């Protein structure tokens, strides 16, 4: 048997109920994400993780010189890697996968090998968060030149 068609008013009521149900389900499922994100960002600041100076304008030119002094021996003068370290001109290091904070943490604390077979990266002593911000600006500018955004 074919159900009878609803009148327009009943149809609107049912559509509204379905919409409210979908919104409620979404909020139950994802509603805590925003407060959790805010709390995690506050935790980053409270944890004392490396951060550049407020108002710093990272300079890719300065970053290139710092990169050449501190990073090129492993990651290559052309950022294409070497037998000691991975290429930074690779999609693995795009900002959506390795944020600028990831570079800060890697320089400060070192990092365990997780994408490549070069072994763990040791911390790089003597670099400030501002230095790392300049180097990251250089890396990001070179990544954009090869289409990594």
C-alpha positions as CSV (number, residue, x, y, z in Angstrom):
1,X,0.0,0.0,0.0
2,X,1.2,3.5,-0.8
3,X,1.1,5.9,2.2
4,X,-0.9,9.0,1.7
5,X,1.0,12.2,0.9
6,X,1.4,14.5,3.9
7,X,0.0,18.0,3.8
8,X,2.6,20.7,3.4
9,X,2.3,21.8,7.1
10,X,3.0,18.2,8.4
11,X,5.8,17.9,5.9
12,X,7.4,21.1,7.2
13,X,7.0,19.9,10.8
14,X,8.7,16.6,10.1
15,X,11.5,18.3,8.1
16,X,12.1,20.7,11.1
17,X,12.1,17.7,13.5
18,X,14.7,15.9,11.3
19,X,16.9,19.0,11.2
20,X,16.7,19.5,15.0
21,X,17.5,15.8,15.5
22,X,20.5,16.0,13.2
23,X,21.8,19.2,14.9
24,X,21.4,17.6,18.3
25,X,23.2,14.5,17.2
26,X,26.0,16.6,15.8
27,X,26.4,18.6,19.0
28,X,26.4,15.4,21.1
29,X,29.0,13.9,18.9
30,X,31.2,17.0,18.2
31,X,30.1,19.6,20.7
32,X,33.1,19.0,23.0
33,X,35.7,19.6,20.3
34,X,35.6,23.4,20.5
35,X,36.1,23.5,24.3
36,X,38.8,20.8,24.0
37,X,40.6,22.7,21.3
38,X,40.6,25.9,23.4
39,X,41.8,24.0,26.4
40,X,44.6,22.3,24.5
41,X,45.8,25.6,23.0
42,X,45.9,27.1,26.6
43,X,47.8,24.0,27.6
44,X,50.4,24.7,24.9
45,X,51.0,28.2,26.3
46,X,51.0,27.0,29.9
47,X,53.3,24.1,29.2
48,X,56.1,26.6,28.3
49,X,56.6,25.2,24.8
50,X,58.9,27.2,22.6
51,X,57.3,30.2,21.1
52,X,58.8,33.1,19.2
53,X,58.7,36.6,20.7
54,X,55.4,38.3,20.5
55,X,55.2,40.5,17.3
56,X,58.2,38.8,15.6
57,X,58.0,39.0,11.9
58,X,59.9,35.8,10.7
59,X,62.4,36.6,8.0
60,X,63.1,33.9,5.4
61,X,66.4,35.6,4.4
62,X,67.7,35.4,8.0
63,X,66.2,31.9,8.2
64,X,68.1,30.7,5.2
65,X,71.4,31.7,6.8
66,X,70.5,30.0,10.1
67,X,69.3,26.9,8.2
68,X,72.6,26.7,6.3
69,X,74.5,26.9,9.6
70,X,72.4,24.5,11.6
71,X,70.3,22.2,9.4
72,X,71.8,21.8,5.9
73,X,74.3,19.2,6.9
74,X,71.4,16.7,7.5
75,X,68.5,18.1,5.5
76,X,70.5,19.3,2.5
77,X,71.5,22.8,1.4
78,X,68.7,22.5,-1.1
79,X,66.2,21.1,1.5
80,X,66.1,17.9,-0.5
81,X,67.6,15.8,2.3
82,X,70.9,13.8,2.5
83,X,72.1,10.5,3.7
84,X,71.8,11.9,7.2
85,X,68.3,13.4,7.2
86,X,65.0,13.7,5.3
87,X,64.0,16.3,2.7
88,X,62.0,19.2,4.0
89,X,60.6,19.8,0.5
90,X,58.2,16.9,0.9
91,X,54.5,16.8,1.5
92,X,55.1,15.1,4.8
93,X,56.3,18.5,6.1
94,X,53.5,20.6,4.7
95,X,52.0,22.9,7.4
96,X,48.8,20.8,7.8
97,X,50.9,17.8,8.8
98,X,53.9,19.3,10.5
99,X,53.0,22.7,12.0
100,X,55.5,25.4,12.8
101,X,55.3,24.3,16.4
102,X,56.5,20.8,15.3
103,X,59.7,22.5,14.0
104,X,60.1,24.4,17.3
105,X,59.7,21.2,19.3
106,X,62.1,19.2,17.0
107,X,64.8,21.8,17.4
108,X,64.4,22.1,21.2
109,X,63.8,18.5,22.1
110,X,64.8,16.4,19.1
111,X,62.3,14.0,17.6
112,X,61.9,10.3,17.2
113,X,62.2,8.9,13.7
114,X,58.6,8.4,12.5
115,X,58.4,8.9,8.7
116,X,61.9,8.1,7.6
117,X,64.7,5.6,8.4
118,X,67.4,8.2,9.3
119,X,67.2,7.6,13.0
120,X,66.2,10.0,15.7
121,X,66.9,13.8,15.4
122,X,68.9,15.2,18.3
123,X,68.1,18.6,19.8
124,X,69.9,21.5,18.2
125,X,71.5,23.6,20.9
126,X,72.0,27.3,20.8
127,X,68.9,28.2,18.8
128,X,66.2,30.4,20.1
129,X,62.5,30.1,19.3
130,X,63.0,33.3,17.2
131,X,65.8,31.6,15.2
132,X,63.6,28.6,14.6
133,X,60.7,30.9,13.4
134,X,63.1,32.5,10.9
135,X,64.2,29.1,9.7
136,X,60.7,27.8,9.4
137,X,59.7,30.9,7.4
138,X,62.5,30.0,5.0
139,X,61.5,26.4,4.7
140,X,57.8,27.4,4.2
141,X,58.8,29.9,1.5
142,X,60.8,27.2,-0.3
143,X,57.9,24.7,0.1
144,X,55.5,27.1,-1.5
145,X,57.9,27.5,-4.5
146,X,57.5,23.7,-5.2
147,X,53.7,23.7,-4.6
148,X,53.6,22.5,-1.0
149,X,51.0,24.7,0.8
